[in-house]
């Protein structure tokens, strides 16, 4: 159950990050170069896919009656986290999801 909550938040964060990096100005802010059009389309597609997975895990955690409401809250929380990280620690915002898989595995085994 706790692993579902964490997975929902992690996919919401990764989805918002991918959508953010799919915009040229935010990509330049982190990597100091413009993205190719194919990379931008790929990031946007990955972002929407991650948000859909986040909705699935929210529904697993809270059920389909409350899951979409929690999903909107997690999207807002993830967007706020990116809002705080990107101007000051933009590389941290991008590399942070690398720690999600080990954290999720540890939470899944402990719960």
Rosetta constraint file for C-alpha pairs under 8 A:
AtomPair CA 1 CA 5 HARMONIC 6.71 0.50
AtomPair CA 1 CA 61 HARMONIC 6.08 0.50
AtomPair CA 1 CA 111 HARMONIC 7.57 0.50
AtomPair CA 2 CA 6 HARMONIC 6.33 0.50
AtomPair CA 2 CA 61 HARMONIC 7.93 0.50
AtomPair CA 2 CA 107 HARMONIC 7.15 0.50
AtomPair CA 2 CA 108 HARMONIC 7.48 0.50
AtomPair CA 2 CA 111 HARMONIC 6.89 0.50
AtomPair CA 3 CA 7 HARMONIC 5.98 0.50
AtomPair CA 3 CA 104 HARMONIC 6.28 0.50
AtomPair CA 3 CA 107 HARMONIC 5.83 0.50
AtomPair CA 3 CA 108 HARMONIC 5.23 0.50
AtomPair CA 3 CA 111 HARMONIC 7.56 0.50
AtomPair CA 4 CA 8 HARMONIC 6.02 0.50
AtomPair CA 4 CA 57 HARMONIC 5.53 0.50
AtomPair CA 4 CA 58 HARMONIC 7.07 0.50
AtomPair CA 4 CA 60 HARMONIC 6.70 0.50
AtomPair CA 4 CA 61 HARMONIC 5.56 0.50
AtomPair CA 5 CA 9 HARMONIC 6.33 0.50
AtomPair CA 5 CA 57 HARMONIC 7.01 0.50
AtomPair CA 5 CA 58 HARMONIC 6.72 0.50
AtomPair CA 5 CA 61 HARMONIC 6.10 0.50
AtomPair CA 6 CA 10 HARMONIC 6.00 0.50
AtomPair CA 6 CA 104 HARMONIC 6.75 0.50
AtomPair CA 7 CA 11 HARMONIC 6.01 0.50
AtomPair CA 7 CA 54 HARMONIC 7.03 0.50
AtomPair CA 7 CA 57 HARMONIC 6.50 0.50
AtomPair CA 7 CA 104 HARMONIC 6.91 0.50
AtomPair CA 8 CA 12 HARMONIC 6.13 0.50
AtomPair CA 8 CA 53 HARMONIC 7.33 0.50
AtomPair CA 8 CA 54 HARMONIC 4.33 0.50
AtomPair CA 8 CA 55 HARMONIC 6.90 0.50
AtomPair CA 8 CA 56 HARMONIC 7.64 0.50
AtomPair CA 8 CA 57 HARMONIC 4.94 0.50
AtomPair CA 8 CA 58 HARMONIC 5.54 0.50
AtomPair CA 8 CA 71 HARMONIC 7.69 0.50
AtomPair CA 8 CA 74 HARMONIC 7.68 0.50
AtomPair CA 9 CA 13 HARMONIC 6.15 0.50
AtomPair CA 9 CA 54 HARMONIC 6.81 0.50
AtomPair CA 9 CA 74 HARMONIC 5.92 0.50
AtomPair CA 9 CA 75 HARMONIC 7.92 0.50
AtomPair CA 9 CA 78 HARMONIC 7.46 0.50
AtomPair CA 10 CA 14 HARMONIC 6.15 0.50
AtomPair CA 10 CA 54 HARMONIC 7.63 0.50
AtomPair CA 10 CA 97 HARMONIC 7.42 0.50
AtomPair CA 10 CA 100 HARMONIC 6.61 0.50
AtomPair CA 11 CA 15 HARMONIC 5.87 0.50
AtomPair CA 11 CA 50 HARMONIC 5.16 0.50
AtomPair CA 11 CA 51 HARMONIC 6.19 0.50
AtomPair CA 11 CA 53 HARMONIC 6.44 0.50
AtomPair CA 11 CA 54 HARMONIC 4.96 0.50
AtomPair CA 12 CA 16 HARMONIC 6.16 0.50
AtomPair CA 12 CA 50 HARMONIC 6.48 0.50
AtomPair CA 12 CA 51 HARMONIC 5.34 0.50
AtomPair CA 12 CA 54 HARMONIC 5.38 0.50
AtomPair CA 12 CA 71 HARMONIC 7.97 0.50
AtomPair CA 12 CA 74 HARMONIC 6.39 0.50
AtomPair CA 12 CA 75 HARMONIC 5.58 0.50
AtomPair CA 12 CA 78 HARMONIC 6.34 0.50
AtomPair CA 13 CA 17 HARMONIC 6.03 0.50
AtomPair CA 13 CA 75 HARMONIC 7.18 0.50
AtomPair CA 13 CA 78 HARMONIC 4.85 0.50
AtomPair CA 13 CA 79 HARMONIC 7.31 0.50
AtomPair CA 14 CA 18 HARMONIC 6.01 0.50
AtomPair CA 14 CA 47 HARMONIC 6.87 0.50
AtomPair CA 14 CA 50 HARMONIC 6.44 0.50
AtomPair CA 14 CA 51 HARMONIC 7.96 0.50
AtomPair CA 14 CA 97 HARMONIC 6.75 0.50
AtomPair CA 15 CA 19 HARMONIC 6.16 0.50
AtomPair CA 15 CA 46 HARMONIC 6.90 0.50
AtomPair CA 15 CA 47 HARMONIC 3.89 0.50
AtomPair CA 15 CA 48 HARMONIC 6.20 0.50
AtomPair CA 15 CA 49 HARMONIC 7.23 0.50
AtomPair CA 15 CA 50 HARMONIC 4.64 0.50
AtomPair CA 15 CA 51 HARMONIC 5.13 0.50
AtomPair CA 16 CA 20 HARMONIC 5.99 0.50
AtomPair CA 16 CA 47 HARMONIC 6.25 0.50
AtomPair CA 16 CA 51 HARMONIC 7.58 0.50
AtomPair CA 16 CA 75 HARMONIC 7.32 0.50
AtomPair CA 16 CA 78 HARMONIC 6.78 0.50
AtomPair CA 16 CA 79 HARMONIC 6.34 0.50
AtomPair CA 16 CA 82 HARMONIC 7.96 0.50
AtomPair CA 17 CA 21 HARMONIC 6.06 0.50
AtomPair CA 17 CA 47 HARMONIC 7.20 0.50
AtomPair CA 17 CA 82 HARMONIC 7.21 0.50
AtomPair CA 17 CA 93 HARMONIC 7.92 0.50
AtomPair CA 17 CA 94 HARMONIC 7.25 0.50
AtomPair CA 18 CA 22 HARMONIC 6.01 0.50
AtomPair CA 18 CA 43 HARMONIC 5.15 0.50
AtomPair CA 18 CA 44 HARMONIC 6.19 0.50
AtomPair CA 18 CA 46 HARMONIC 6.48 0.50
AtomPair CA 18 CA 47 HARMONIC 4.66 0.50
AtomPair CA 19 CA 23 HARMONIC 7.01 0.50
AtomPair CA 19 CA 43 HARMONIC 6.27 0.50
AtomPair CA 19 CA 44 HARMONIC 5.03 0.50
AtomPair CA 19 CA 46 HARMONIC 7.86 0.50
AtomPair CA 19 CA 47 HARMONIC 5.01 0.50
AtomPair CA 19 CA 48 HARMONIC 7.48 0.50
AtomPair CA 20 CA 26 HARMONIC 6.31 0.50
AtomPair CA 20 CA 27 HARMONIC 7.65 0.50
AtomPair CA 21 CA 26 HARMONIC 5.61 0.50
AtomPair CA 21 CA 27 HARMONIC 4.86 0.50
AtomPair CA 21 CA 40 HARMONIC 7.56 0.50
AtomPair CA 21 CA 43 HARMONIC 6.76 0.50
AtomPair CA 22 CA 26 HARMONIC 7.68 0.50
AtomPair CA 22 CA 27 HARMONIC 6.86 0.50
AtomPair CA 22 CA 39 HARMONIC 7.56 0.50
AtomPair CA 22 CA 40 HARMONIC 4.55 0.50
AtomPair CA 22 CA 41 HARMONIC 6.94 0.50
AtomPair CA 22 CA 42 HARMONIC 7.86 0.50
AtomPair CA 22 CA 43 HARMONIC 5.11 0.50
AtomPair CA 22 CA 44 HARMONIC 5.40 0.50
AtomPair CA 23 CA 27 HARMONIC 6.21 0.50
AtomPair CA 23 CA 40 HARMONIC 6.89 0.50
AtomPair CA 24 CA 28 HARMONIC 6.12 0.50
AtomPair CA 24 CA 34 HARMONIC 6.17 0.50
AtomPair CA 24 CA 35 HARMONIC 6.42 0.50
AtomPair CA 24 CA 40 HARMONIC 7.72 0.50
AtomPair CA 25 CA 29 HARMONIC 6.22 0.50
AtomPair CA 25 CA 34 HARMONIC 7.95 0.50
AtomPair CA 26 CA 30 HARMONIC 6.58 0.50
AtomPair CA 27 CA 31 HARMONIC 6.01 0.50
AtomPair CA 27 CA 32 HARMONIC 7.44 0.50
AtomPair CA 27 CA 33 HARMONIC 7.33 0.50
AtomPair CA 27 CA 34 HARMONIC 6.73 0.50
AtomPair CA 27 CA 35 HARMONIC 6.73 0.50
AtomPair CA 28 CA 32 HARMONIC 4.50 0.50
AtomPair CA 28 CA 33 HARMONIC 4.97 0.50
AtomPair CA 28 CA 34 HARMONIC 5.53 0.50
AtomPair CA 28 CA 35 HARMONIC 7.60 0.50
AtomPair CA 29 CA 90 HARMONIC 7.56 0.50
AtomPair CA 30 CA 90 HARMONIC 5.69 0.50
AtomPair CA 30 CA 91 HARMONIC 6.22 0.50
AtomPair CA 35 CA 39 HARMONIC 6.18 0.50
AtomPair CA 35 CA 40 HARMONIC 6.36 0.50
AtomPair CA 36 CA 40 HARMONIC 6.33 0.50
AtomPair CA 37 CA 41 HARMONIC 6.30 0.50
AtomPair CA 38 CA 42 HARMONIC 6.15 0.50
AtomPair CA 39 CA 43 HARMONIC 6.07 0.50
AtomPair CA 40 CA 44 HARMONIC 6.21 0.50
AtomPair CA 41 CA 45 HARMONIC 6.15 0.50
AtomPair CA 42 CA 46 HARMONIC 6.06 0.50
AtomPair CA 43 CA 47 HARMONIC 5.99 0.50
AtomPair CA 44 CA 48 HARMONIC 6.33 0.50
AtomPair CA 45 CA 49 HARMONIC 6.17 0.50
AtomPair CA 46 CA 50 HARMONIC 6.03 0.50
AtomPair CA 47 CA 51 HARMONIC 6.24 0.50
AtomPair CA 48 CA 52 HARMONIC 6.20 0.50
AtomPair CA 49 CA 53 HARMONIC 6.27 0.50
AtomPair CA 50 CA 54 HARMONIC 6.12 0.50
AtomPair CA 51 CA 55 HARMONIC 6.28 0.50
AtomPair CA 52 CA 56 HARMONIC 6.37 0.50
AtomPair CA 53 CA 57 HARMONIC 6.31 0.50
AtomPair CA 54 CA 58 HARMONIC 6.11 0.50
AtomPair CA 54 CA 71 HARMONIC 7.02 0.50
AtomPair CA 55 CA 59 HARMONIC 6.18 0.50
AtomPair CA 55 CA 67 HARMONIC 7.06 0.50
AtomPair CA 55 CA 68 HARMONIC 6.50 0.50
AtomPair CA 55 CA 71 HARMONIC 5.75 0.50
AtomPair CA 56 CA 60 HARMONIC 6.29 0.50
AtomPair CA 57 CA 61 HARMONIC 6.12 0.50
AtomPair CA 58 CA 62 HARMONIC 5.93 0.50
AtomPair CA 58 CA 63 HARMONIC 7.27 0.50
AtomPair CA 58 CA 67 HARMONIC 4.74 0.50
AtomPair CA 58 CA 68 HARMONIC 6.90 0.50
AtomPair CA 58 CA 70 HARMONIC 6.58 0.50
AtomPair CA 58 CA 71 HARMONIC 5.93 0.50
AtomPair CA 59 CA 63 HARMONIC 4.45 0.50
AtomPair CA 59 CA 64 HARMONIC 4.90 0.50
AtomPair CA 59 CA 65 HARMONIC 7.90 0.50
AtomPair CA 59 CA 66 HARMONIC 7.38 0.50
AtomPair CA 59 CA 67 HARMONIC 4.31 0.50
AtomPair CA 59 CA 68 HARMONIC 6.94 0.50
AtomPair CA 60 CA 64 HARMONIC 7.70 0.50
AtomPair CA 60 CA 67 HARMONIC 7.56 0.50
AtomPair CA 61 CA 67 HARMONIC 7.14 0.50
AtomPair CA 62 CA 66 HARMONIC 5.65 0.50
AtomPair CA 62 CA 67 HARMONIC 4.96 0.50
AtomPair CA 62 CA 70 HARMONIC 7.78 0.50
AtomPair CA 63 CA 67 HARMONIC 5.36 0.50
AtomPair CA 64 CA 68 HARMONIC 6.83 0.50
AtomPair CA 66 CA 70 HARMONIC 6.34 0.50
AtomPair CA 67 CA 71 HARMONIC 6.00 0.50
AtomPair CA 68 CA 72 HARMONIC 6.32 0.50
AtomPair CA 69 CA 73 HARMONIC 6.52 0.50
AtomPair CA 70 CA 74 HARMONIC 6.18 0.50
AtomPair CA 71 CA 75 HARMONIC 6.16 0.50
AtomPair CA 72 CA 76 HARMONIC 6.22 0.50
AtomPair CA 73 CA 77 HARMONIC 6.14 0.50
AtomPair CA 74 CA 78 HARMONIC 6.00 0.50
AtomPair CA 75 CA 79 HARMONIC 6.04 0.50
AtomPair CA 76 CA 80 HARMONIC 6.12 0.50
AtomPair CA 77 CA 81 HARMONIC 6.22 0.50
AtomPair CA 78 CA 82 HARMONIC 6.27 0.50
AtomPair CA 79 CA 83 HARMONIC 6.06 0.50
AtomPair CA 80 CA 84 HARMONIC 6.28 0.50
AtomPair CA 81 CA 85 HARMONIC 6.16 0.50
AtomPair CA 82 CA 86 HARMONIC 5.66 0.50
AtomPair CA 82 CA 93 HARMONIC 6.65 0.50
AtomPair CA 83 CA 87 HARMONIC 7.32 0.50
AtomPair CA 84 CA 88 HARMONIC 7.40 0.50
AtomPair CA 85 CA 89 HARMONIC 5.13 0.50
AtomPair CA 85 CA 90 HARMONIC 5.90 0.50
AtomPair CA 85 CA 92 HARMONIC 7.33 0.50
AtomPair CA 85 CA 93 HARMONIC 5.73 0.50
AtomPair CA 86 CA 90 HARMONIC 4.12 0.50
AtomPair CA 86 CA 91 HARMONIC 7.74 0.50
AtomPair CA 86 CA 93 HARMONIC 6.24 0.50
AtomPair CA 89 CA 93 HARMONIC 6.43 0.50
AtomPair CA 90 CA 94 HARMONIC 6.53 0.50
AtomPair CA 91 CA 95 HARMONIC 6.14 0.50
AtomPair CA 92 CA 96 HARMONIC 5.66 0.50
AtomPair CA 93 CA 97 HARMONIC 7.96 0.50
AtomPair CA 96 CA 100 HARMONIC 7.47 0.50
AtomPair CA 97 CA 101 HARMONIC 7.77 0.50
AtomPair CA 99 CA 103 HARMONIC 6.28 0.50
AtomPair CA 100 CA 104 HARMONIC 5.92 0.50
AtomPair CA 101 CA 105 HARMONIC 6.14 0.50
AtomPair CA 102 CA 106 HARMONIC 6.19 0.50
AtomPair CA 103 CA 107 HARMONIC 6.18 0.50
AtomPair CA 104 CA 108 HARMONIC 5.99 0.50
AtomPair CA 105 CA 109 HARMONIC 6.18 0.50
AtomPair CA 106 CA 110 HARMONIC 6.19 0.50
AtomPair CA 107 CA 111 HARMONIC 6.08 0.50
